[in-house]
Amino acid sequence: MVGLSLGEKHFIHGGIAQDLRSDGRKRLTYRPIYVETGVIPQANGSARVRMGGTDVIATVKAELGRPSQLQPDKGKVSIHIDCSSTAEPVFEGRGGEELSTELSVSLQRSLLGGKSGSGAGIDLSSLVVVEGKICWDLYIDGLVVCSDGNLLDALGAAIKAALSNTGIPRVQVASSASGDEDQPEVDISDEEFLQFDTSGVPVIVTLTKVGKHYIADATAEEESQMSSAVSISVNRKGHICGLTKRGGAGLDPSIILDMISVAKHVSEKLMNKLDSEIAAAEASEDES
């Protein structure tokens, strides 16, 4: 946890009230964002995202599995986050486990639209190979390498970048397979890969309330002064895909509506920045 003196707390609150934060940013400005793709060669897709002092890695692994009986026409995606104890002393033991679970659930809700999959940023039907019998299961793992606030937005960005870096092998179903066979034979290509369409994957904008104002991309010091935080995932069309809240203080519904309109405005800049960073990272990866 960040231990601050009374003077430092006043400095943070005063700066935010005057729209000039301790690192010189305005209330709704993000720190510089850097993206690298293809950082873990053995994964189907991977990316590293740095936002200021926050540094995270996401990997995507694709395995053939069986669709669930409830959703025979959809593949499956699971998200698991690991908070490395080297990133932050409080991540050791229970503290890290609880935060890992909280982040995993929030990302699942923000990017996959919760358990039902409605509002999902990932098209799960594109993962089906043979309806009811074979699908791709995507295992998305996130690792917090270094934590300086705003982990959820950084992890959401890393997952979006890792998905855009993901190639899924093309699968041919054996023509001899009859329709009533329980597990048809498949041929998995070593050379042909399908790229993921990530245009629908939202970005996550967390607005953190400090004093009377809310700020985007809070640092760990600023987060230590928050009364509450609302994370809103917004897609390219400006649709809200998910919303999660942290912190004890209740928020008036009118404030949440205001936060949503602010998040939509902020998400556009974040999405454009992220898309151009991903494109640049992919280009430099192709060159090397």
C-alpha positions as CSV (number, residue, x, y, z in Angstrom):
1,M,0.0,0.0,0.0
2,V,1.1,3.6,-0.6
3,G,1.9,5.4,2.6
4,L,1.5,9.1,2.2
5,S,2.1,12.0,4.6
6,L,-0.7,14.5,5.2
7,G,1.1,17.1,3.0
8,E,1.3,14.6,0.1
9,K,-2.4,13.8,0.4
10,H,-3.3,17.6,0.3
11,F,-1.0,18.0,-2.7
12,I,-2.8,15.2,-4.6
13,H,-6.3,16.5,-3.7
14,G,-5.4,20.1,-4.4
15,G,-3.9,19.3,-7.8
16,I,-6.9,17.2,-8.9
17,A,-9.3,20.0,-7.8
18,Q,-7.3,22.4,-10.0
19,D,-7.1,20.0,-12.9
20,L,-3.4,19.7,-12.7
21,R,-2.2,16.3,-11.3
22,S,1.2,15.7,-9.6
23,D,2.7,14.3,-12.8
24,G,1.4,17.3,-14.9
25,R,-1.6,15.6,-16.4
26,K,-5.1,16.9,-16.6
27,R,-7.9,14.9,-14.9
28,L,-8.9,12.9,-17.9
29,T,-5.5,12.3,-19.6
30,Y,-3.9,8.9,-19.7
31,R,-0.2,8.4,-19.2
32,P,1.9,7.4,-22.3
33,I,0.9,3.9,-23.5
34,Y,3.5,1.5,-25.1
35,V,2.5,-1.8,-26.7
36,E,4.6,-4.7,-27.8
37,T,3.1,-7.8,-29.5
38,G,4.4,-11.3,-29.9
39,V,6.4,-11.2,-26.7
40,I,5.7,-14.8,-25.7
41,P,6.5,-17.0,-28.8
42,Q,4.9,-20.2,-27.5
43,A,1.4,-18.6,-27.1
44,N,-1.0,-18.2,-30.0
45,G,-1.0,-14.4,-29.3
46,S,0.6,-12.2,-26.7
47,A,1.2,-8.5,-25.9
48,R,2.9,-6.3,-23.3
49,V,1.4,-3.0,-22.3
50,R,3.0,-0.2,-20.3
51,M,1.0,2.7,-18.9
52,G,3.4,4.9,-17.0
53,G,4.8,2.6,-14.2
54,T,2.1,-0.1,-14.7
55,D,3.4,-3.0,-16.8
56,V,1.3,-6.0,-17.8
57,I,1.5,-9.0,-20.2
58,A,-1.4,-10.9,-21.7
59,T,-1.2,-14.2,-23.5
60,V,-3.8,-16.1,-25.5
61,K,-3.7,-19.9,-25.9
62,A,-6.1,-21.7,-28.2
63,E,-7.1,-25.4,-27.7
64,L,-9.7,-27.5,-29.3
65,G,-12.5,-28.4,-26.9
66,R,-16.2,-29.2,-26.8
67,P,-18.9,-26.5,-26.7
68,S,-21.1,-26.4,-23.6
69,Q,-24.6,-28.0,-24.0
70,L,-26.2,-24.7,-23.1
71,Q,-24.3,-22.9,-25.9
72,P,-23.6,-25.5,-28.6
73,D,-23.0,-22.7,-31.2
74,K,-20.3,-20.8,-29.2
75,G,-16.7,-21.4,-28.2
76,K,-15.4,-20.6,-24.8
77,V,-13.1,-18.0,-23.3
78,S,-11.7,-17.9,-19.8
79,I,-9.6,-15.1,-18.3
80,H,-7.1,-15.6,-15.5
81,I,-5.0,-12.8,-14.0
82,D,-1.9,-13.4,-11.9
83,C,-0.5,-10.6,-9.7
84,S,3.3,-11.3,-9.4
85,S,4.5,-10.8,-5.8
86,T,7.6,-9.1,-7.3
87,A,5.3,-6.4,-8.7
88,E,4.1,-5.2,-5.3
89,P,4.9,-6.5,-1.8
90,V,1.1,-6.6,-0.9
91,F,0.6,-9.1,-3.7
92,E,2.2,-11.8,-1.6
93,G,-0.2,-14.4,-0.2
94,R,-3.9,-13.6,0.2
95,G,-3.6,-10.0,-1.0
96,G,-2.5,-11.0,-4.5
97,E,-5.0,-13.9,-4.7
98,E,-7.9,-11.6,-3.9
99,L,-6.9,-8.9,-6.4
100,S,-6.2,-11.6,-9.1
101,T,-9.8,-12.9,-8.6
102,E,-11.3,-9.4,-8.6
103,L,-9.4,-8.4,-11.8
104,S,-10.3,-11.7,-13.5
105,V,-14.0,-11.3,-12.8
106,S,-14.1,-7.7,-13.8
107,L,-12.3,-8.4,-17.1
108,Q,-14.6,-11.4,-17.8
109,R,-17.6,-9.0,-17.2
110,S,-16.1,-6.1,-19.2
111,L,-14.8,-8.0,-22.2
112,L,-17.2,-11.0,-22.4
113,G,-20.4,-9.5,-21.1
114,G,-20.6,-11.7,-18.0
115,K,-21.7,-15.3,-17.9
116,S,-24.4,-15.0,-20.5
117,G,-22.0,-13.6,-23.1
118,S,-24.4,-10.9,-24.2
119,G,-22.6,-7.7,-25.0
120,A,-19.4,-9.7,-25.6
121,G,-16.6,-7.9,-27.3
122,I,-15.4,-11.3,-28.5
123,D,-17.5,-13.1,-31.0
124,L,-17.8,-16.5,-29.4
125,S,-19.7,-18.0,-32.4
126,S,-16.6,-17.5,-34.5
127,L,-14.8,-20.1,-32.3
128,V,-17.1,-23.0,-33.3
129,V,-15.6,-25.6,-35.7
130,V,-18.5,-28.2,-35.6
131,E,-21.7,-27.0,-33.8
132,G,-22.3,-28.9,-30.6
133,K,-19.1,-31.0,-31.1
134,I,-15.9,-29.0,-31.6
135,C,-14.9,-25.5,-30.7
136,W,-11.9,-23.5,-29.8
137,D,-11.3,-22.7,-26.2
138,L,-9.3,-19.5,-25.6
139,Y,-7.3,-19.3,-22.4
140,I,-6.4,-15.7,-21.7
141,D,-3.8,-15.2,-19.0
142,G,-2.7,-11.8,-17.7
143,L,0.4,-11.1,-15.6
144,V,0.9,-7.9,-13.6
145,V,4.7,-7.3,-13.9
146,C,4.7,-3.9,-12.2
147,S,1.8,-2.1,-10.5
148,D,1.5,1.7,-10.4
149,G,-2.3,2.0,-10.5
150,N,-5.1,1.5,-13.1
151,L,-4.4,-2.2,-13.6
152,L,-7.8,-3.0,-15.1
153,D,-7.5,-0.6,-18.0
154,A,-3.9,-1.8,-18.7
155,L,-4.9,-5.4,-18.6
156,G,-7.9,-4.8,-20.8
157,A,-5.6,-3.0,-23.3
158,A,-3.1,-5.9,-23.2
159,I,-5.8,-8.5,-23.8
160,K,-7.1,-6.5,-26.8
161,A,-3.6,-6.3,-28.2
162,A,-2.9,-10.0,-27.5
163,L,-6.1,-11.0,-29.3
164,S,-5.2,-8.9,-32.3
165,N,-1.9,-10.7,-32.3
166,T,-3.6,-14.1,-32.1
167,G,-3.6,-16.6,-35.0
168,I,-5.9,-19.6,-34.7
169,P,-4.9,-22.6,-36.9
170,R,-7.4,-23.3,-39.8
171,V,-9.3,-26.6,-39.1
172,Q,-10.5,-28.9,-41.8
173,V,-13.2,-31.4,-40.7
174,A,-12.6,-34.8,-42.4
175,S,-15.0,-35.2,-45.3
176,S,-15.6,-38.9,-44.3
177,A,-17.0,-37.7,-41.0
178,S,-20.7,-38.4,-40.9
179,G,-23.1,-36.0,-39.2
180,D,-24.0,-38.4,-36.3
181,E,-20.4,-39.1,-35.3
182,D,-19.8,-37.9,-31.7
183,Q,-16.3,-36.6,-32.3
184,P,-15.5,-35.9,-36.0
185,E,-11.9,-36.2,-37.1
186,V,-10.2,-32.9,-37.8
187,D,-7.0,-31.8,-39.5
188,I,-5.3,-28.8,-37.9
189,S,-3.2,-26.7,-40.3
190,D,0.4,-25.8,-39.4
191,E,0.6,-23.1,-42.0
192,E,-2.8,-21.4,-42.3
193,F,-4.0,-19.2,-39.5
194,L,-7.2,-17.2,-39.0
195,Q,-6.7,-13.7,-37.6
196,F,-9.0,-12.6,-34.9
197,D,-11.4,-9.7,-35.6
198,T,-10.8,-7.5,-32.5
199,S,-12.7,-4.4,-33.8
200,G,-15.6,-5.3,-31.4
201,V,-13.3,-5.7,-28.3
202,P,-14.0,-2.8,-26.0
203,V,-11.5,-0.7,-24.0
204,I,-11.9,-0.2,-20.3
205,V,-12.0,3.3,-18.9
206,T,-11.8,3.5,-15.1
207,L,-12.8,6.8,-13.5
208,T,-11.6,7.1,-10.0
209,K,-13.3,9.6,-7.6
210,V,-10.9,11.6,-5.5
211,G,-12.6,14.4,-3.5
212,K,-15.3,15.9,-5.7
213,H,-13.7,15.0,-9.0
214,Y,-13.0,11.9,-11.0
215,I,-9.8,11.1,-12.9
216,A,-8.8,8.7,-15.6
217,D,-5.7,6.4,-15.3
218,A,-5.1,7.0,-11.6
219,T,-1.6,6.2,-10.2
220,A,-1.2,4.0,-7.1
221,E,-0.8,7.2,-5.0
222,E,-4.0,8.7,-6.4
223,E,-5.9,5.4,-5.9
224,S,-4.9,5.4,-2.2
225,Q,-7.0,8.6,-1.9
226,M,-10.1,7.4,-3.8
227,S,-13.6,7.1,-2.4
228,S,-14.8,4.9,-5.3
229,A,-14.0,3.9,-8.8
230,V,-16.2,2.9,-11.7
231,S,-14.8,0.9,-14.7
232,I,-16.8,1.2,-17.9
233,S,-16.0,-0.9,-21.0
234,V,-16.9,0.9,-24.2
235,N,-16.6,-0.5,-27.8
236,R,-15.7,1.3,-31.0
237,K,-19.4,2.2,-31.6
238,G,-19.7,3.8,-28.2
239,H,-21.8,1.0,-26.8
240,I,-21.4,0.2,-23.1
241,C,-20.3,-3.5,-22.8
242,G,-19.9,-3.7,-19.0
243,L,-19.6,-1.7,-15.8
244,T,-18.0,-2.6,-12.5
245,K,-17.6,-0.5,-9.3
246,R,-15.0,-0.6,-6.5
247,G,-14.8,1.2,-3.2
248,G,-17.3,1.6,-0.4
249,A,-18.8,5.0,-1.2
250,G,-22.2,4.8,-2.9
251,L,-22.7,6.8,-6.1
252,D,-25.9,8.7,-7.1
253,P,-27.4,7.3,-10.4
254,S,-27.1,10.7,-12.0
255,I,-23.3,10.7,-11.3
256,I,-23.0,7.2,-12.9
257,L,-24.8,8.5,-16.0
258,D,-22.4,11.5,-16.1
259,M,-19.4,9.1,-15.7
260,I,-20.7,7.0,-18.6
261,S,-20.8,10.0,-20.9
262,V,-17.3,11.0,-19.8
263,A,-16.0,7.4,-20.3
264,K,-17.4,7.4,-23.8
265,H,-15.5,10.6,-24.6
266,V,-12.3,9.3,-23.1
267,S,-12.6,5.9,-24.6
268,E,-12.5,7.3,-28.2
269,K,-9.0,8.8,-27.6
270,L,-7.8,5.6,-25.8
271,M,-9.1,3.4,-28.5
272,N,-7.4,5.4,-31.3
273,K,-4.1,5.5,-29.3
274,L,-4.3,1.8,-28.6
275,D,-5.1,0.9,-32.2
276,S,-2.2,2.9,-33.6
277,E,0.2,1.4,-31.0
278,I,-1.0,-2.1,-31.8
279,A,-0.6,-1.5,-35.6
280,A,3.0,-0.1,-35.0
281,A,3.9,-3.0,-32.7
282,E,2.6,-5.6,-35.3
283,A,4.6,-3.8,-38.1
284,S,7.8,-3.8,-36.1
285,E,7.2,-7.5,-35.2
286,D,6.8,-8.3,-38.9
287,E,10.1,-6.6,-39.7
288,S,12.1,-8.4,-37.1
